[in-house]
Each structure stands twice: as C-alpha cells, then as structure tokens.
Amino acid sequence: MSTVNERLTEAVLSLGADRAAVIPAHEVVTDSAFRPMCEANTCGKYGKCYMCPPDVGEIDTLIASLESYSSVLVYQRVEPLEDSFDVEGMHRARIVMFRLAQALRDRVKDIGITHVLHLTAGACGVCRVCAKEEGLPCRVPDRATSSLEAYGIHVSRLAESAGMRYINGENTVTYFGAVFFTPTETEKEESAC
C-alpha cells in the first residue's frame, strides 16, 4: 500500500500540478512582515473577503497555528504567458490553480486525512462575491481557502524547501499551493504496510 505522502503527491499531479513534494512542516519559513503587503491592498481584497486579512485572523496566531501540522504537501503549476504584461493570462492561470486546489480538497477527503489546512495563491475564489461584502456569513466555510501569504508563508523559501523553482522562466507565471496535514495514527499505520 502506498504512503499518505505518495497518495497526496499522486493526487495533486493527476489533477494538473506540474510539481509536488511533501516536506516537514517545521521547514516552512514564515514572517509576520508579510501582513503589511496585504494591508497595502494591491489585490483589492483587504477587508472584503473572510479568508483575507484582517478577517482571516491575526498574523501571529495564523503562523502559530501552522505548528499543529507535521507535514506539508507543496505543489506548483507553471503557465505560459504571451509576455510579462499578460495580465489576462495570469488571471486565467490563477483560476486554473484555484480549481486544482478545490479538486485536491475533495481528493484529500477521499484519502481520509482529517487534520488539514488548504492554502493557495491569492484570495479565496469560491464565491463570485464574498458574503463579507454583502454583510452575510461565509456561504461555504468548508471550502473557503486562504492564501499562503495571509498565513505569513515565505513562498519563495517554501519553493526552495520543496526543491522547486520559484521563477520558471521568461513569459511564465508560477502559482503555489500547500496542504498542511498530520496523518492520524491509523493513516501512519496504513502507510507503514
């Protein structure tokens, strides 16, 4: 029987990731200095999305929450662009990456890992308009996804820890996702078979 790590890696690659690796969670480099980048609101989601700052939580609390996981599946998708100004291509690639992340969420459930945190590139995109903007509670809290940066994760260092390139050549865009997890004792035993 394959290990949990192998099943996760196979799952994300079969869904369209270009590269994937499982690393120990303690290798993930975080920095609370990433929060001011969110506060600058260059993406326009600050205060408008439950899964973005400030609503997603205090940066130090989010960073500390990562310590409750033992492993991380890191994955990337590299998409070609017409040129370095191809904003539409970047947007399309971001949508493809988000769909991959959501499909992976279902696969992780099928594998049976229960203590898990999904993070991906950019703001949550499950709903066309976040319920936050309408003054309503989150419509799909079980599918809502926060970004790596919102949790203070240093993505270029994450790529390095996973043996991946952060930049993959001229006229490409690279998006990263991560699944933080801790296998249950049963999952650990099954992996040992």
Rosetta blueprint (number, residue, H / E / L):
1 M L
2 S L
3 T L
4 V H
5 N H
6 E H
7 R H
8 L H
9 T H
10 E H
11 A H
12 V H
13 L H
14 S H
15 L L
16 G L
17 A L
18 D L
19 R E
20 A E
21 A E
22 V E
23 I E
24 P E
25 A H
26 H H
27 E H
28 V L
29 V L
30 T E
31 D L
32 S H
33 A H
34 F H
35 R H
36 P H
37 M H
38 C H
39 E H
40 A L
41 N L
42 T L
43 C L
44 G L
45 K L
46 Y L
47 G L
48 K L
49 C L
50 Y L
51 M L
52 C L
53 P L
54 P L
55 D L
56 V L
57 G L
58 E L
59 I H
60 D H
61 T H
62 L H
63 I H
64 A H
65 S H
66 L H
67 E H
68 S H
69 Y L
70 S L
71 S E
72 V E
73 L E
74 V E
75 Y E
76 Q E
77 R E
78 V E
79 E E
80 P E
81 L L
82 E L
83 D L
84 S L
85 F L
86 D L
87 V H
88 E H
89 G H
90 M H
91 H H
92 R H
93 A H
94 R H
95 I H
96 V H
97 M H
98 F H
99 R H
100 L H
101 A H
102 Q H
103 A H
104 L H
105 R H
106 D H
107 R H
108 V H
109 K H
110 D H
111 I H
112 G L
113 I L
114 T L
115 H E
116 V E
117 L E
118 H E
119 L E
120 T E
121 A L
122 G L
123 A L
124 C L
125 G L
126 V L
127 C L
128 R L
129 V L
130 C L
131 A H
132 K H
133 E H
134 E H
135 G L
136 L L
137 P L
138 C L
139 R L
140 V L
141 P L
142 D L
143 R L
144 A L
145 T L
146 S E
147 S E
148 L L
149 E H
150 A H
151 Y H
152 G L
153 I E
154 H L
155 V H
156 S H
157 R H
158 L H
159 A H
160 E H
161 S H
162 A L
163 G L
164 M L
165 R L
166 Y L
167 I L
168 N L
169 G L
170 E L
171 N L
172 T E
173 V E
174 T E
175 Y E
176 F E
177 G E
178 A E
179 V E
180 F E
181 F E
182 T E
183 P L
184 T L
185 E H
186 T H
187 E H
188 K H
189 E H
190 E H
191 S H
192 A H
193 C L
